Amino acid sequence: MSATELAPELLQAAQYFFDQIPFNHLVGIQVDSLSTEAVRMHVSMREELVGNHIQGILHGGVIASILDVAGGAMALIGAFQRLPELPAVERMMSLSKLGTIDMRVDYLRPGRGQRFDAVATLLRAGNKVAVVRTELHNDAGYLIAVGTGTYLVG
């Protein structure tokens, strides 16, 4: 298995956790890829996601949400890998309390576009805490926002 491939049980578990959160479906967040190097997700613009009706830009809360969801998935993957000695079921139980401790969002440009892509990368995975950086780009390739999240993983 290469560094970027996920074990089938990890891929299934990460997708399961994502699918169990109704808010992800409400916002329309879609998983594009999950790997040990990066998590990629996107959201497509809809009228319900507009934050400024005059400019027609993406709501800041939606921006923060996709940054957090992608960051949390990356933290989950990083933490899962740190527990190789445990059976998959026990690893998932230990990670079931995963949650955001803190997140900083820097809004760099207005959320203009039809599709917004988030890419999360792991900065540090510790026994208790993981730190993740996530970027959000629009369909023109402009960097819209960046987030740094700290997640409880143990």
N, C-alpha and C positions, 0 to 999 in steps of 0.2 A: 504494500500500500504506500503510495507516494505521500509527501507532506501535505498535498492539497486534497487528497481523497478523504472522505469521511467514512468511518466504519458504518455499515448499514444500520446498526442499532442507534448510532448517534444521529445519523440523518433522519431516521424515523422519529426519534425522540424530539429532536429540535423542531421538526415539522409538526409533530403532535402538540407540543407546547404552544407553538404559533397558532395553530388551528383552534385551540381551546379558548382563545381570547376573543370574545365577540366584537370588541372595539376595533380590532385589526380588520375585521370584515366590514364593519360599519364605515370605516375610513376608506377601505378599498386597498389596503396595503397588500402587495403581492410579493412572494419570495421568488427571486430569480435564481440565486445560487447560494449554497452553503458550503464553505470549505474551511480548512484550518487556517488559511491565510486571510480570508475575507468573507463577509456576508454581504450579499447584494439583494436589495429590495427596491420596489418602485411603487409609486402611486400615480394614477392618472387624474388629471384635473377634471372636476365635475362642478356644476353650479353650487352644490351643497358645501363645497370646500373653499369657496371664495371668502376671503377675509376683508377685502376692500372692494365693495361693489362698483365703485367708480372706476378703479384701475383694473378690476378683475384678477387680482393676484391671490395666490394661495395663502390661506390663513396661517398665521404664525404658530398656532396650536397644532395644526396638521404637520407643519415642518418639524416642530419639537417631537411630536409623536413618532414620526417615521425614524427620526434620528435615534430615539430611545428604543424603539422596537428592534431596529437593526443592531444597535449596540448591545441590547440584552441578549439577542441571539448569539452574537459573537462572544460575549462573556460566558454564555452557557457552553459553547463549544470549547473555549479555552479551559474552563473549569472541568469539563467532562474528561478532557485529555490528561488532566493532572491526577486523575484517580484510576489509573489503569489496573491496579490490583483488585479493585472491587468488581463484582459482576455488574453487568449493565443495569439491571433493575435496581440494585443498591445505589449505583451512581446517580441514577435518575431521581431516586427518593432523596438523596442528599442534596440534590440541586433543585428540588421542588420549591424551596423557599427563596429562590433567586429573586432579587428585587433591586430596583434602582435606589441607591443611597443618595447620589447627588448627580446633577447634570448641568453643564454649562452649555448654552447655545449662543453662538455668535451669528446673528443675521447679517449677511454681507450684501445681499441684493434683494430686491423685491421678487417674490415668487411668481414670475411670469413664465408661462409655458403650458404645454399639454401633458407632459410626463416629467416626473421628478425621480431621479435615481439616487438611492442611498448606498454608500459603500462603507462598511464598518471594518476596522482592523484593530487587533488586540495590541495594546501597549504593554500591559502587564497582567499576568494571571497569577495571583497568590493563593494561599490556602483559604483565605476568608474573603478577599476582595479582588475584583478584576477592574482594570481601567481600559476603556475603549475609546477610540476616536472615530467619528463618523462624519462623512462629507455628503452633502446633498447638492446634486447638479441638476439643472433643467435640461430639456431636450436640445437646447442650443449649445450645451457644454459649459454654461456659466456656473460657477460655484455660487450657490444661493446661501448656504449656511454650513457651519461646522459645529459639531457637538463633541464634548468630552464627557463621558459618563463613568461614574464609579458604581459598581454593582456588587451586592452581597452575593457571594457564591458558596459560602461554607459556614 
